[in-house]
Amino acid sequence: MTPSALQALAILRDGSQFKWYVVALLAFVFYVYTVEVEKKNWSLVLAGLAFWGMDWFNEIWNSLVLHFTAYAPVWGAPGNTAFLILVGLNIEIMFMFAVSGIIWTKMLLPDKKTKILGIPNRAFIAVAAAAFCVFVEYLLNSVGALTWDYSWWSRSAPWLIFLFGYLTFFVVAFWVFDMKTMKSKLITVGSIWALDILALIVFIPILHWI
C-alpha cells in the first residue's frame, strides 16, 4: 500500500481531527440552499443536489479501488483536514461540492439553444468548468493535498480526470436542470442519492470495505 494511502487510512473518520471552522462551512452550505429555496428555484436546487450526488458516487468507487487493490485509491486526500470521510473525500471537499453544482448552473444562459463561440452554452460551460476543476486539482496535487498514485490518473494523463472526475458531474447537473418536468428531476436526483446512501450503508458499517 502506498504511503499516501496509509496516511489517509490513519486519519479516516477520526473525530479527533475536528476543527470549528466546519460549523461555519456547514452554515454557508445551508445559506446557499436556503436562498434558492426561498426563491423557489427548485430546478437549481435539484441540479446542485445532482452534482453533489455524482461526487459521492465517484468517491465511493474510488474508495473501493483501494479496498480491492490494497495499493491506493485513484485519488487520495491524506493531508490536514477537519475530518476525512472517505480516503479521497474530506469534509472541506464535501462542502465545496455541495454548492458547486448551484454555482456553475447559475452560469447557464436562459435559453439552452444559445451558443457561446459557436458551441451550445451547456456544453461550453460544462467543458470549461471541468477544465478549470482539473487545473485546480493540478494545484492541489502539486502541494501534496491531493495524491495520485496511478500513471493513467495524473498530471501527465489528465483526460480521465477531466471526463470522469468532473465532466460527468456537470453534464448530469445541467441535464437535471433542463428536464421538462419536476417529476423527472425528482426521480433522477432521488435515484442518484438512493444509490449513494445504499452503497455507503453497505460498504461502511456492514462490509467495512471503505
N, C-alpha and C positions, 0 to 999 in steps of 0.2 A: 504494500500500500504506500502511496506517495506521502511525503512529509506533509504536504498541504492538506491531504485528506485526513491524515491522523490528527493534524492540528484542528481541523473543523470538527471531527468527532469528539475531540477532548472538551469542546465547549458546547456541543449540541444540546439544545434545550436546557442549558444550565442557568437556573434562576439567579445565581449569584452575579451574573453579568449585568443585571438590570441597572438602568440609569434613568433618571427622572425625565429626561427630555422625551422619552417615549410618550408620556402623557400629553405633552404639547403636540407631538406629531399626530396622535390619535384625535385630539381636538381639531387639528387642521383638516384631517380627513372628514370628520363629522361636519365641519363647517362647509366644505366644498359640496358635499352631497345635500346638506340641508338647504343651501342656497338654490340648488337646481330643483329640489323637491318643492320648495316654496313657489318657484316659478312654474311648477308643473311641467318641467322639461323631462318627461318620462323617457323619451327616446334617448336623450343624452345620458340619463342615469343608467339606463339599461346597457348602453354602449360602453359606459365606464365599467359596469359590472362584468360585461362580456370580456373586456380586455383583461381585467383583473383575474377572472376565472381562467382565461387562457394561460396566464403566467403561472397560476397554481398548478395547472396540468403539466406545464413544462418542468416545473420544479420537482414534481412528484416523479416523473420518469427519469429526471436527472439523478435523483437520489437512488432510484432503483438500479441505475447503471453502476453506481458504487457498490451496491449490495451484490449484484451478480458478477461483477468483475473482481471485487475485492482489491481493486487497484486505485481507482479515482473516479469521481463524478466527472461529467463532461465539463462542468464549471463548479468552482467552489468559492465560498466566502469565509475563509478561515480567520480573517483579521478582526480587529476590535469591533465589537458590536454590543448593543444592549441586550440582545437575545438572538441566538441563532436557531431559527425554526426548523429548517432543513439544511443539508450540507451546503447548498448553493443559495439559500434564501435567509437573509437576516431580517430583523423587524424593520430596519430602516428601508431596505429594498421593498419590502412588502407594502409599506405605507406609500412609497413612491409609485408603485404600480397601481395602488388603489385609486389614485387620482389621475394617473397618466392618460387613461382612456378618455376621461372627460376633457382634459386639457387639449389633447390632439383632435378630438372630434369637434371641439369648438372651432377649429381652424377650417373645417369643411365649408365650402361655398354652399349657399342655399339650394341652388339647382345642381344636382349631381351630373347634369349633362354639360355644365360649363367647364371649359378646358383651361389649363394653365400650361403655357408653352406647347400647345397642341395636344396635351395629354389630359384625359378626364381628371378632374380635380381630386377625386377619391384616390385614384391610382397614383397621381403625382405626390399627394401628401403622404400616402402610405409608404411609398418608396423613399421619399425624402426623410420622413420620420424614422424609418428603420435604419437608414444610413447614419443619421445623427446619433441614434442609440448605439450603433456599433462603434462609432467614434468615441462615445463616452466610455464604452466598455474597454476600448483600447487604453484610454487614460487610466481607468481603474486597474487594469491588468499591469500597466507599467509601474504602478506604485505598490503592487502586491495585494491590493484589496480584493481583487477577483482573480482566481487562478485557473489556468487552462493546462491540462496535462496530456492532451491528445493532439497530434500533429494536424488532424483534419478539423480541429476546432481551435484555431489560434490566430495570431496576428498575420501569419503568412497564408492563412486559408480562411478568409472572412465570410465566404459565401454561405456556409451553413448557419453561421451566427446571424447573418442578415435574413436568410429565408425562414429558418425555424426558430431562431431566437427572438425575432421581432416582427417580421413582415406578416406572419400569420395572425399576430395579435391585432394589428391594425386592420387587416382585411376583415377579420371576424367582427371587430367593433364597428367598423363602418357599414358592414353588411347588416348587422342588427339595427343600427341607426336608421338605415334606409328601408327596412322592411315595411310593407304597406299596412300591416295590421298589428295591433298591440298583442293579440293572441300569439302571433308568430314570434314576436320579440320575447315574450314571457316564456314560451316553450323552449326557445333556443337557449336563453340565458339560464333558465331553470335546469335544463339538461346538462349544460356545462358544469354548473355548480353541484348538481346531484352526483355527477361522476367524480368530481374533485373530492367532495365530502366522503363519499363511499370509499374512495381509494385511501384517503387519509385515515379513516377508521380501520380499514382492513390492514394497511401496511404499517401503521404505527402501534396502536395498542394491542392488536390481535396477533399479527405476524412478527412485529418488531423488526421489520426489514429496513425501515427508513427512520 
